[in-house]
Amino acid sequence: MTKDYIIKALAFDGQIRAYSALTTEAVQEAQTRHYTWPTASAALGRTMTATLMMGAMLKGEQKLTVTLDGQGPVGKVIADADAEGNVRGYVTQPQTHFPLNSVGKLDVSRAVGTNGSLTVVKDIGMKDYFSGSSPIVSGEVGDDFTYYFAKSEQVPSSVGLGVLVNPDNTIKASGGFIIQVMPGAQEETIAQLEEAINNMTPVSQLIDQGTSAEGLLYEILGEENVRILEELPAQFECNCGHDKFLNAIKGLGEAEIKDMIEKDHGAEAECHFCRNKYQFSEAELQALI
């Protein structure tokens, strides 16, 4: 299996900024940890892929968290990523699956729902966080991120995301692209892009056929017009840990901690993102008080 990675590029002499990513392994890791069923895997995989590419737009220590909440059966889909190519994610109801939709695809829209919002919170290392949100327009995820960029960040963009799931629930192919139009881009460039995007083979199919992350961009922008700026390895990575959870327990306050000691003689915490479990002894809890 090819390793996951992200490509950052410019095209048409800087009129277009572009990102693409292969995320099959990262989404497989999430599928394994959360035991997601196919429709939930697609919703989670698409969201993780978009979040990963948005992370690649950040710098240094910055990171972001995306919450897709369409109030559908899958519940909230949450992913976060940093500027280094690390991504993690989970869904509230991982065992969500439906029959294929009318065009024979996983019915992600039905799982996600269409009555909510997509919220992005960026931790850019200042005291304040940048937060933006937009209504969910289709629940198919790609369209919802496209709308978010236009509304919340005022950057006309096209976001293509795809996840193919095998009959045994494993992830066959996953990846995507974000194409952004820079100020001053020419009308004919934009028209050419729109046509290419409308007529392209679905992303998940291209990746399944062995198309690289660069290849996805060449498919839309034409190889001769693309200048690759950087390639970053990508992976599912969770930064949880024993001490972080201990800190969180400390934040619960003395009464709550005493309660844990009396009732449970210790505590157990599970990370939402990676499902690792952490045990805390009575002595550790006593020390917090």
Backbone bond lengths (Angstrom), bond angles and torsions (degrees), N, CA, C in turn:
res aa  C-N    CA-C-N  psi(-1)  N-CA   C-N-CA  omega(-1)  CA-C   N-CA-C  phi
1 M - - - 1.462 - - 1.527 108.95 -
2 T 1.330 116.69 135.13 1.467 117.37 178.94 1.527 109.26 -68.96
3 K 1.303 114.89 146.50 1.460 121.03 178.62 1.529 109.25 -67.99
4 D 1.321 114.90 151.42 1.467 119.72 175.55 1.526 110.16 -74.40
5 Y 1.320 115.72 142.45 1.466 119.33 174.33 1.524 110.39 -160.39
6 I 1.329 114.35 167.96 1.472 121.81 -178.95 1.525 108.12 -122.22
7 I 1.309 115.76 143.11 1.466 122.16 175.02 1.528 108.72 -115.75
8 K 1.345 115.85 134.00 1.468 120.29 170.90 1.526 106.49 -111.76
9 A 1.315 116.91 135.20 1.468 119.30 -176.05 1.521 111.67 -148.90
10 L 1.319 114.87 163.99 1.468 121.98 169.08 1.518 106.41 -120.09
11 A 1.322 116.77 157.42 1.462 119.29 178.00 1.523 109.42 -144.08
12 F 1.324 114.88 160.81 1.466 121.43 179.96 1.535 111.10 49.08
13 D 1.346 115.77 53.85 1.473 121.61 177.77 1.519 113.23 52.43
14 G 1.325 115.88 43.75 1.461 118.81 174.44 1.519 115.43 84.56
15 Q 1.339 117.40 2.60 1.472 118.68 176.65 1.529 110.86 -71.62
16 I 1.338 114.87 -24.64 1.463 120.93 -174.95 1.525 109.32 -126.86
17 R 1.336 115.43 136.22 1.466 120.71 172.44 1.522 106.22 -109.94
18 A 1.329 116.36 137.52 1.472 117.48 -173.55 1.525 111.54 -140.36
19 Y 1.331 114.01 146.38 1.469 122.00 176.73 1.512 107.10 -133.75
20 S 1.325 116.90 145.42 1.461 119.07 171.53 1.520 108.02 -146.67
21 A 1.325 115.27 157.68 1.465 118.39 -176.68 1.511 111.26 -151.54
22 L 1.327 115.43 145.04 1.460 122.11 166.34 1.525 106.11 -103.96
23 T 1.333 116.73 128.47 1.470 119.83 -173.19 1.526 112.88 -131.87
24 T 1.334 117.33 20.11 1.474 120.46 -174.61 1.530 111.80 -55.68
25 E 1.331 117.20 -45.30 1.469 120.06 -176.84 1.523 112.67 -69.75
26 A 1.326 116.53 -40.88 1.472 120.36 -179.74 1.528 110.38 -63.67
27 V 1.333 115.77 -41.80 1.466 119.46 -179.38 1.527 109.98 -71.27
28 Q 1.333 116.49 -34.33 1.469 119.71 175.06 1.530 110.22 -61.80
29 E 1.322 115.96 -42.03 1.471 120.77 178.90 1.537 110.32 -59.79
30 A 1.329 116.08 -43.29 1.476 120.28 178.82 1.532 109.66 -66.15
31 Q 1.333 116.37 -41.51 1.472 120.48 -179.83 1.534 110.43 -60.73
32 T 1.329 115.93 -42.44 1.468 120.69 -179.23 1.528 110.98 -66.35
33 R 1.325 116.00 -45.28 1.469 119.80 -176.39 1.527 112.51 -67.79
34 H 1.334 115.83 -35.70 1.475 119.48 -174.93 1.525 113.31 -103.70
35 Y 1.338 116.13 -4.04 1.458 121.91 -175.00 1.538 110.99 47.50
36 T 1.336 115.58 53.76 1.465 119.40 179.61 1.524 111.08 -75.71
37 W 1.319 115.78 144.82 1.454 122.15 172.80 1.529 108.68 -86.01
38 P 1.374 118.49 165.17 1.465 120.21 -166.60 1.532 117.02 -52.56
39 T 1.338 118.70 -46.76 1.465 118.08 -176.37 1.532 110.05 -67.30
40 A 1.329 116.18 -39.50 1.470 119.93 176.97 1.531 110.41 -65.57
41 S 1.344 116.64 -37.84 1.480 120.42 178.49 1.522 110.56 -60.93
42 A 1.329 116.05 -41.00 1.472 120.13 -179.10 1.528 110.60 -66.35
43 A 1.329 116.58 -43.55 1.474 120.24 179.70 1.525 110.06 -63.20
44 L 1.328 116.09 -44.94 1.466 120.82 -179.09 1.530 110.81 -68.68
45 G 1.333 116.40 -44.95 1.465 120.58 -178.15 1.519 112.59 -63.13
46 R 1.326 116.33 -42.25 1.477 119.19 178.21 1.528 110.49 -63.65
47 T 1.335 115.78 -43.58 1.470 119.66 -178.48 1.529 110.75 -65.80
48 M 1.338 116.78 -43.15 1.474 120.02 178.36 1.532 111.31 -62.02
49 T 1.330 116.41 -39.68 1.468 120.56 -178.36 1.531 111.10 -64.64
50 A 1.334 116.30 -45.62 1.475 119.97 179.01 1.528 110.06 -64.67
51 T 1.333 116.29 -41.69 1.473 120.88 -178.58 1.530 110.46 -64.49
52 L 1.328 115.87 -40.48 1.465 120.96 178.06 1.528 110.83 -58.96
53 M 1.343 116.73 -46.04 1.475 120.23 -179.79 1.532 111.14 -67.59
54 M 1.334 116.85 -35.17 1.472 119.32 176.28 1.528 110.23 -67.15
55 G 1.344 116.17 -33.86 1.462 120.12 175.17 1.523 110.74 -60.88
56 A 1.338 115.57 -37.22 1.471 120.51 -179.41 1.536 111.87 -66.84
57 M 1.334 116.92 -14.22 1.474 120.42 176.71 1.528 111.12 -83.04
58 L 1.339 116.37 -11.51 1.468 120.61 -177.28 1.522 110.55 -88.81
59 K 1.345 115.44 177.31 1.466 120.21 -179.30 1.526 110.39 -130.19
60 G 1.319 115.61 154.59 1.467 120.90 170.82 1.512 114.24 53.20
61 E 1.325 115.11 -124.33 1.467 121.61 -174.98 1.529 113.28 -87.94
62 Q 1.324 117.24 1.63 1.469 119.74 -174.65 1.525 111.56 -65.64
63 K 1.330 115.48 150.62 1.467 118.88 175.25 1.519 109.94 -148.27
64 L 1.339 115.86 168.63 1.454 118.42 -179.84 1.520 110.83 -143.94
65 T 1.326 114.50 156.98 1.463 121.32 177.21 1.522 108.09 -127.03
66 V 1.322 116.04 132.13 1.462 121.81 178.74 1.523 108.70 -113.33
67 T 1.321 116.31 132.00 1.463 121.20 174.92 1.520 108.61 -121.59
68 L 1.323 115.06 118.46 1.465 121.42 178.16 1.522 105.82 -104.88
69 D 1.319 116.47 111.20 1.460 119.54 -176.22 1.522 110.02 -130.09
70 G 1.341 115.73 91.39 1.465 120.53 -179.31 1.513 112.30 -95.68
71 Q 1.360 115.50 7.11 1.462 122.41 -179.79 1.526 112.78 60.18
72 G 1.340 115.44 29.54 1.462 120.13 177.20 1.526 110.56 -94.41
73 P 1.342 117.15 -178.01 1.467 122.86 -175.33 1.533 114.81 -59.27
74 V 1.335 117.75 -26.21 1.463 119.59 -177.28 1.531 110.88 -78.08
75 G 1.350 116.30 -12.77 1.463 120.12 -178.05 1.519 110.65 76.36
76 K 1.326 116.04 -153.02 1.463 119.38 -179.83 1.523 110.54 -78.58
77 V 1.329 115.11 143.27 1.468 120.96 172.48 1.525 104.72 -112.03
78 I 1.331 117.22 121.52 1.465 120.28 -174.81 1.525 109.41 -125.90
79 A 1.330 114.95 133.14 1.471 119.38 177.63 1.514 108.42 -140.51
80 D 1.322 115.93 147.78 1.458 116.24 168.47 1.516 111.16 -138.48
81 A 1.336 114.29 157.26 1.462 120.33 -173.41 1.518 108.95 -149.98
82 D 1.338 114.84 161.97 1.463 119.68 175.94 1.524 109.37 -122.75
83 A 1.337 115.60 -173.84 1.466 120.20 -176.99 1.525 112.24 -79.82
84 E 1.349 116.85 -3.77 1.472 121.26 -174.40 1.531 113.65 -99.67
85 G 1.337 117.11 4.33 1.469 118.78 -179.76 1.517 114.07 90.30
86 N 1.341 117.19 14.85 1.474 120.40 175.89 1.526 109.66 -95.92
87 V 1.323 115.32 136.34 1.469 119.38 -179.58 1.527 108.38 -142.29
88 R 1.327 116.51 151.79 1.471 121.27 174.33 1.522 107.13 -151.05
89 G 1.331 116.97 159.91 1.463 117.72 -178.87 1.512 111.89 -168.92
90 Y 1.327 115.08 164.23 1.470 120.46 175.13 1.522 109.54 -155.68
91 V 1.322 116.01 164.22 1.475 121.31 174.25 1.527 107.74 -123.45
92 T 1.340 115.82 151.52 1.467 119.14 -177.88 1.528 111.58 -64.71
93 Q 1.339 116.65 -41.49 1.480 120.35 -178.25 1.531 109.32 -119.31
94 P 1.342 117.60 83.69 1.473 119.97 -173.84 1.528 113.95 -64.31
95 Q 1.336 117.55 -27.53 1.470 118.90 -178.78 1.531 110.53 -91.64
96 T 1.327 115.63 59.59 1.469 121.49 178.28 1.520 108.00 -113.32
97 H 1.329 116.55 126.06 1.461 119.66 177.08 1.523 109.83 -152.67
98 F 1.342 116.38 144.43 1.462 122.58 178.91 1.517 109.97 -132.06
99 P 1.332 116.53 162.61 1.468 118.27 171.70 1.533 109.71 -60.16
100 L 1.326 116.91 159.02 1.470 121.02 179.68 1.526 110.13 -59.99
101 N 1.332 115.92 152.47 1.472 119.67 179.77 1.536 110.82 -78.98
102 S 1.328 115.84 -175.20 1.476 120.88 -172.91 1.533 113.30 -62.08
103 V 1.343 117.17 -22.70 1.474 118.15 178.22 1.532 111.78 -101.22
104 G 1.346 115.43 16.33 1.470 119.25 174.11 1.519 114.61 76.83
105 K 1.345 116.33 21.20 1.470 120.60 -179.99 1.532 109.93 -111.29
106 L 1.327 115.78 163.33 1.468 119.95 174.32 1.530 108.76 -59.37
107 D 1.331 116.24 133.22 1.463 120.77 -172.61 1.531 111.21 -85.19
108 V 1.337 114.62 70.03 1.463 120.70 -175.11 1.527 110.79 -65.75
109 S 1.332 115.66 -38.11 1.462 120.15 -179.06 1.528 111.21 -59.28
110 R 1.320 116.81 -41.02 1.461 120.97 179.91 1.539 110.73 -66.15
111 A 1.331 116.11 -37.18 1.466 120.18 -179.66 1.530 111.65 -71.40
112 V 1.338 115.44 -43.78 1.473 120.55 -175.79 1.529 111.27 -75.13
113 G 1.337 115.83 -39.75 1.464 119.10 -175.43 1.520 110.31 88.55
114 T 1.324 115.96 166.49 1.469 119.45 -175.59 1.524 111.93 -128.76
115 N 1.341 116.99 17.34 1.468 119.20 -176.33 1.499 112.85 -113.64
116 G 1.306 117.35 47.59 1.456 115.93 -176.96 1.499 110.74 -156.16
117 S 1.334 115.65 -145.91 1.456 118.29 -175.37 1.523 111.78 -143.43
118 L 1.317 112.70 161.44 1.458 122.43 173.03 1.524 104.95 -107.46
119 T 1.322 116.68 122.19 1.465 120.10 -177.49 1.520 109.50 -120.75
120 V 1.317 115.18 134.97 1.464 121.30 179.40 1.522 108.11 -121.26
121 V 1.322 116.11 125.15 1.463 119.99 176.29 1.519 107.68 -118.24
122 K 1.339 115.86 121.13 1.468 120.20 -179.09 1.517 109.57 -106.69
123 D 1.320 114.87 128.86 1.456 120.79 173.91 1.520 105.84 -98.29
124 I 1.349 115.75 99.73 1.465 118.49 -174.18 1.523 110.87 -101.54
125 G 1.356 114.77 24.18 1.464 119.04 172.91 1.517 113.98 78.83
126 M 1.325 117.49 7.60 1.468 120.54 174.44 1.530 105.76 -99.30
127 K 1.338 115.86 177.80 1.467 117.75 176.70 1.528 109.90 -67.69
128 D 1.340 115.37 -37.29 1.462 118.71 -178.06 1.517 110.40 -90.10
129 Y 1.316 114.65 149.67 1.457 120.09 175.36 1.515 106.95 -98.80
130 F 1.325 116.90 148.51 1.467 119.73 171.65 1.520 106.97 -90.36
131 S 1.304 116.70 127.95 1.463 118.77 -179.86 1.520 109.31 -129.93
132 G 1.329 115.87 133.01 1.463 120.47 178.24 1.510 108.93 -136.20
133 S 1.326 116.13 152.74 1.461 117.61 -177.98 1.514 109.23 -151.75
134 S 1.328 116.10 151.21 1.468 120.10 177.28 1.523 107.94 -146.71
135 P 1.331 116.81 155.34 1.468 119.22 179.71 1.529 110.68 -66.60
136 I 1.315 116.05 151.56 1.462 120.57 174.65 1.524 107.46 -77.23
137 V 1.331 116.18 128.81 1.467 118.83 -175.59 1.522 113.17 -99.67
138 S 1.347 117.82 -29.76 1.464 117.37 -179.17 1.523 113.25 -137.91
139 G 1.336 117.85 -20.32 1.462 120.13 -175.43 1.525 112.72 77.85
140 E 1.332 116.82 0.75 1.472 119.98 178.75 1.534 111.67 -85.45
141 V 1.316 116.42 -3.06 1.470 126.74 175.40 1.525 113.81 81.69
142 G 1.329 118.87 -56.22 1.475 120.12 179.60 1.523 111.53 -58.98
143 D 1.324 116.58 -48.29 1.477 121.52 179.03 1.527 110.25 -61.86
144 D 1.331 115.81 -34.99 1.458 120.04 -176.73 1.531 111.23 -70.16
145 F 1.327 116.57 -37.69 1.465 119.56 175.04 1.532 110.63 -70.48
146 T 1.342 117.05 -38.16 1.468 120.99 177.50 1.522 109.68 -57.17
147 Y 1.331 115.58 -45.71 1.470 121.62 -179.37 1.530 110.41 -66.53
148 Y 1.326 116.08 -39.54 1.474 120.16 178.82 1.537 110.66 -58.90
149 F 1.333 117.27 -47.96 1.470 119.89 -178.92 1.529 111.22 -60.39
150 A 1.335 115.88 -42.07 1.468 119.63 -178.40 1.529 110.93 -66.45
151 K 1.339 115.90 -44.32 1.469 120.75 -173.56 1.520 112.75 -81.44
152 S 1.340 115.50 -48.69 1.456 118.66 -168.82 1.522 112.68 -90.55
153 E 1.332 116.25 -32.20 1.467 118.67 -177.58 1.530 111.93 -112.62
154 Q 1.334 115.78 0.17 1.474 121.40 178.69 1.529 113.25 52.20
155 V 1.338 115.54 37.80 1.471 119.97 175.95 1.525 107.29 -120.36
156 P 1.349 117.58 110.86 1.471 118.75 177.07 1.531 108.59 -60.94
157 S 1.329 115.74 123.70 1.460 120.43 -173.40 1.514 110.26 -140.22
158 S 1.320 115.57 162.09 1.455 119.96 168.75 1.519 106.65 -128.83
159 V 1.334 115.75 126.54 1.458 120.32 -177.92 1.523 108.20 -116.32
160 G 1.328 116.75 120.82 1.460 121.67 177.79 1.518 109.09 -116.17
161 L 1.331 117.09 127.31 1.467 120.97 -176.57 1.516 109.10 -135.50
162 G 1.316 117.08 144.19 1.463 118.26 178.70 1.513 112.27 -152.32
163 V 1.344 115.33 141.90 1.465 121.24 175.52 1.527 107.34 -136.12
164 L 1.325 116.75 126.59 1.471 120.98 173.87 1.517 107.69 -107.29
165 V 1.337 116.12 134.77 1.468 120.45 -177.88 1.537 109.19 -115.84
166 N 1.332 116.33 134.90 1.473 121.86 177.20 1.530 110.62 -73.74
167 P 1.349 116.78 161.47 1.472 120.00 177.09 1.535 113.39 -56.79
168 D 1.341 117.65 -26.51 1.481 119.00 -179.91 1.533 112.30 -91.48
169 N 1.356 116.66 17.73 1.480 123.42 178.11 1.525 115.31 78.78
170 T 1.359 117.97 -7.60 1.465 117.92 178.08 1.533 109.08 -74.37
171 I 1.322 115.26 164.22 1.466 120.66 -175.21 1.529 109.20 -91.07
172 K 1.324 115.40 122.59 1.464 120.15 -177.62 1.530 111.52 -85.89
173 A 1.317 116.21 -41.42 1.469 120.72 -179.59 1.517 108.84 -160.03
174 S 1.333 116.50 142.45 1.457 119.84 177.43 1.523 109.70 -153.85
175 G 1.337 115.04 141.41 1.462 119.15 178.47 1.512 110.80 173.04
176 G 1.330 114.83 -171.53 1.462 117.34 -179.87 1.513 112.72 178.65
177 F 1.333 114.52 -177.59 1.463 120.71 178.27 1.531 109.74 -143.88
178 I 1.325 115.35 155.17 1.467 121.92 168.62 1.525 106.23 -130.47
179 I 1.317 115.70 119.94 1.469 121.46 178.41 1.529 106.66 -111.38
180 Q 1.344 117.43 125.74 1.462 119.97 -177.20 1.525 111.02 -122.15
181 V 1.317 114.83 135.87 1.463 120.76 -178.93 1.525 108.56 -90.68
182 M 1.325 116.20 123.44 1.467 120.99 -179.08 1.528 110.32 -85.10
183 P 1.348 116.99 155.91 1.465 119.30 178.57 1.539 109.74 -55.59
184 G 1.314 116.35 139.41 1.466 119.88 178.10 1.515 114.34 86.39
185 A 1.324 117.92 4.38 1.476 119.60 178.04 1.525 109.34 -65.89
186 Q 1.331 116.28 144.53 1.466 119.92 -177.04 1.521 111.27 -78.33
187 E 1.334 113.81 148.39 1.468 120.21 -179.56 1.525 112.09 -55.93
188 E 1.346 116.09 -41.32 1.481 116.96 -176.20 1.528 111.37 -68.48
189 T 1.345 116.43 -31.67 1.480 119.43 175.97 1.521 109.05 -62.08
190 I 1.337 115.84 -47.26 1.470 121.24 -177.76 1.535 110.34 -62.73
191 A 1.332 116.50 -43.15 1.467 120.85 -179.55 1.533 110.61 -62.67
192 Q 1.332 115.22 -41.35 1.474 121.31 -179.98 1.540 110.17 -62.09
193 L 1.341 115.05 -42.41 1.471 120.52 179.35 1.510 111.48 -63.65
194 E 1.333 114.98 -47.92 1.469 119.23 -177.39 1.518 110.22 -57.33
195 E 1.319 115.29 -42.48 1.461 119.45 -179.06 1.535 110.93 -64.74
196 A 1.348 115.15 -44.47 1.480 119.83 -178.93 1.529 110.64 -62.24
197 I 1.333 116.49 -42.11 1.473 120.35 -178.03 1.526 110.37 -67.98
198 N 1.332 116.31 -41.64 1.472 119.53 -179.93 1.516 113.13 -64.18
199 N 1.339 116.32 -29.12 1.469 119.08 -175.10 1.521 114.42 -102.33
200 M 1.332 116.85 3.50 1.470 117.09 -173.72 1.531 112.30 -80.11
201 T 1.333 114.91 155.64 1.471 122.10 173.22 1.529 107.77 -64.61
202 P 1.346 119.65 143.87 1.468 119.95 178.65 1.533 112.29 -54.13
203 V 1.341 114.69 141.57 1.462 122.20 -175.77 1.527 112.48 -52.14
204 S 1.338 116.89 -48.21 1.467 119.38 -174.76 1.527 110.80 -62.97
205 Q 1.331 115.47 -34.50 1.471 120.35 178.69 1.532 110.63 -67.19
206 L 1.332 116.35 -43.80 1.470 120.67 178.89 1.532 110.66 -59.96
207 I 1.338 115.84 -44.38 1.470 119.59 -178.88 1.528 109.93 -66.17
208 D 1.321 115.78 -40.22 1.464 120.61 178.21 1.535 110.77 -61.06
209 Q 1.333 115.48 -32.35 1.473 119.47 179.20 1.528 112.05 -80.97
210 G 1.338 115.63 0.10 1.471 118.34 176.74 1.515 115.01 98.74
211 T 1.335 117.84 9.97 1.468 120.09 178.37 1.531 109.47 -67.00
212 S 1.338 115.80 136.72 1.471 120.74 179.36 1.527 109.32 -81.48
213 A 1.345 115.97 172.61 1.470 119.59 176.44 1.536 109.96 -62.58
214 E 1.335 116.36 -40.15 1.466 119.77 176.29 1.526 109.67 -61.85
215 G 1.337 114.97 -42.36 1.466 120.75 -178.88 1.522 112.56 -57.37
216 L 1.340 116.57 -36.72 1.471 119.45 177.52 1.523 109.97 -59.52
217 L 1.343 115.69 -43.08 1.475 119.47 -179.59 1.526 111.35 -69.38
218 Y 1.351 116.16 -39.35 1.476 119.07 179.24 1.525 110.14 -61.89
219 E 1.328 115.04 -37.17 1.461 121.76 -179.44 1.538 110.86 -57.26
220 I 1.331 115.87 -39.04 1.472 120.67 -175.79 1.526 111.58 -91.38
221 L 1.344 115.51 -42.72 1.465 119.42 -168.34 1.528 112.82 -101.27
222 G 1.341 116.76 -14.42 1.472 119.45 -175.30 1.523 108.87 84.20
223 E 1.328 116.16 123.88 1.473 120.41 -173.43 1.524 112.59 -54.70
224 E 1.345 115.39 -37.92 1.465 119.21 -175.49 1.539 112.52 -67.52
225 N 1.338 116.80 -16.81 1.473 119.74 -177.41 1.523 113.59 -98.19
226 V 1.339 116.23 -4.15 1.476 119.58 -171.63 1.523 111.25 -101.55
227 R 1.336 115.88 134.33 1.469 120.58 172.22 1.530 107.70 -117.91
228 I 1.338 116.23 111.26 1.469 120.87 -179.50 1.529 108.47 -74.14
229 L 1.335 116.73 127.49 1.463 120.70 -179.38 1.527 111.65 -95.59
230 E 1.335 115.46 -39.76 1.470 117.83 -172.75 1.518 110.21 -160.43
231 E 1.329 114.48 149.67 1.467 120.47 173.15 1.523 107.25 -124.69
232 L 1.329 115.89 130.40 1.473 121.37 -178.11 1.515 109.73 -122.30
233 P 1.345 119.32 134.44 1.465 118.27 172.13 1.531 109.21 -67.11
234 A 1.335 116.61 148.68 1.466 120.57 179.75 1.513 108.97 -126.34
235 Q 1.332 117.18 148.22 1.463 120.01 178.95 1.522 111.71 -161.29
236 F 1.349 113.98 157.48 1.469 120.14 171.70 1.524 105.56 -75.11
237 E 1.310 116.73 122.00 1.463 119.85 -176.99 1.515 107.68 -144.29
238 C 1.333 116.75 126.66 1.461 119.60 178.90 1.526 108.38 -112.45
239 N 1.330 115.94 133.68 1.470 119.18 -177.16 1.523 111.87 -101.72
240 C 1.338 116.33 23.84 1.469 118.47 177.96 1.525 108.90 -72.64
241 G 1.308 117.13 170.81 1.457 119.88 179.25 1.506 110.20 -177.69
242 H 1.313 114.90 165.45 1.464 122.35 -177.27 1.538 110.60 -54.96
243 D 1.341 115.93 -47.65 1.470 119.67 -175.59 1.522 112.57 -67.03
244 K 1.337 115.98 -35.75 1.473 119.11 178.78 1.521 110.62 -62.49
245 F 1.335 115.45 -43.19 1.466 119.16 179.96 1.530 111.04 -68.88
246 L 1.338 116.12 -35.36 1.464 120.18 178.50 1.536 109.16 -61.90
247 N 1.324 115.00 -41.80 1.470 121.40 176.59 1.519 111.59 -60.13
248 A 1.350 114.45 -42.74 1.468 119.95 -179.68 1.535 110.48 -64.20
249 I 1.339 115.87 -40.28 1.467 119.82 179.22 1.532 109.55 -64.54
250 K 1.332 115.77 -39.66 1.466 121.22 178.02 1.530 109.95 -56.00
251 G 1.346 114.72 -38.88 1.469 120.31 -179.19 1.521 114.01 -67.11
252 L 1.339 116.79 -14.23 1.472 119.75 -178.46 1.529 111.88 -72.83
253 G 1.339 115.97 -20.86 1.463 119.35 178.61 1.519 112.63 97.14
254 E 1.319 114.84 159.96 1.466 122.64 -171.29 1.530 113.64 -60.62
255 A 1.330 116.28 -45.83 1.472 119.85 -175.63 1.528 110.97 -59.64
256 E 1.316 115.83 -45.39 1.463 122.58 -178.85 1.538 110.36 -62.97
257 I 1.333 115.75 -42.10 1.467 120.38 -178.32 1.541 110.19 -67.06
258 K 1.349 115.75 -42.10 1.477 119.60 178.23 1.526 110.11 -60.40
259 D 1.322 114.82 -39.03 1.458 121.96 178.45 1.532 110.58 -59.37
260 M 1.341 116.10 -44.98 1.472 121.34 179.02 1.528 110.57 -60.39
261 I 1.339 115.47 -41.57 1.471 119.86 -177.59 1.537 109.41 -66.02
262 E 1.351 115.95 -46.55 1.464 119.73 -177.26 1.523 112.26 -66.63
263 K 1.335 115.83 -46.13 1.473 119.08 -174.06 1.523 112.91 -80.66
264 D 1.336 115.80 -46.08 1.481 119.17 -170.34 1.526 113.55 -110.51
265 H 1.328 117.18 -6.85 1.476 121.32 -177.15 1.532 111.81 52.54
266 G 1.326 115.34 38.28 1.464 120.38 -178.99 1.519 108.44 147.78
267 A 1.314 116.19 -167.62 1.457 119.00 179.36 1.520 109.95 -153.21
268 E 1.338 114.83 156.42 1.467 120.25 173.79 1.519 107.24 -130.30
269 A 1.311 115.87 136.29 1.469 119.73 176.81 1.523 108.54 -125.42
270 E 1.330 115.60 144.99 1.466 119.51 177.02 1.529 108.73 -122.91
271 C 1.329 115.79 133.21 1.463 119.95 178.53 1.529 109.85 -75.34
272 H 1.344 116.32 129.00 1.476 121.30 177.59 1.522 111.68 -59.64
273 F 1.332 115.51 -37.55 1.460 119.95 -170.88 1.528 113.48 -78.18
274 C 1.349 116.76 -40.02 1.470 117.03 -174.26 1.527 112.75 -122.18
275 R 1.326 116.89 -5.24 1.461 123.63 177.62 1.529 113.99 65.96
276 N 1.325 117.27 14.48 1.468 118.97 171.53 1.524 108.08 -67.10
277 K 1.324 115.56 142.62 1.468 119.75 179.63 1.522 109.47 -108.00
278 Y 1.325 115.60 143.35 1.462 121.29 178.89 1.525 109.30 -125.47
279 Q 1.323 115.61 134.72 1.473 120.81 179.81 1.529 109.40 -105.48
280 F 1.325 115.18 141.13 1.467 119.90 177.80 1.519 108.62 -126.82
281 S 1.330 115.77 126.68 1.466 120.72 -176.64 1.528 110.55 -78.53
282 E 1.307 113.28 165.47 1.463 120.11 177.32 1.534 110.28 -57.67
283 A 1.337 115.65 -40.85 1.466 120.19 -178.90 1.524 111.32 -63.43
284 E 1.341 115.88 -41.29 1.481 118.92 178.66 1.523 110.95 -62.27
285 L 1.332 115.90 -42.21 1.467 119.79 -179.26 1.529 110.27 -67.43
286 Q 1.347 115.51 -39.87 1.469 120.79 179.34 1.527 109.55 -59.84
287 A 1.337 115.75 -40.16 1.468 121.25 -178.93 1.538 111.37 -62.99
288 L 1.340 116.92 -30.26 1.481 119.65 179.30 1.526 111.62 -67.18
289 I 1.348 114.33 -32.23 1.469 118.97 -179.11 1.530 108.57 -75.79
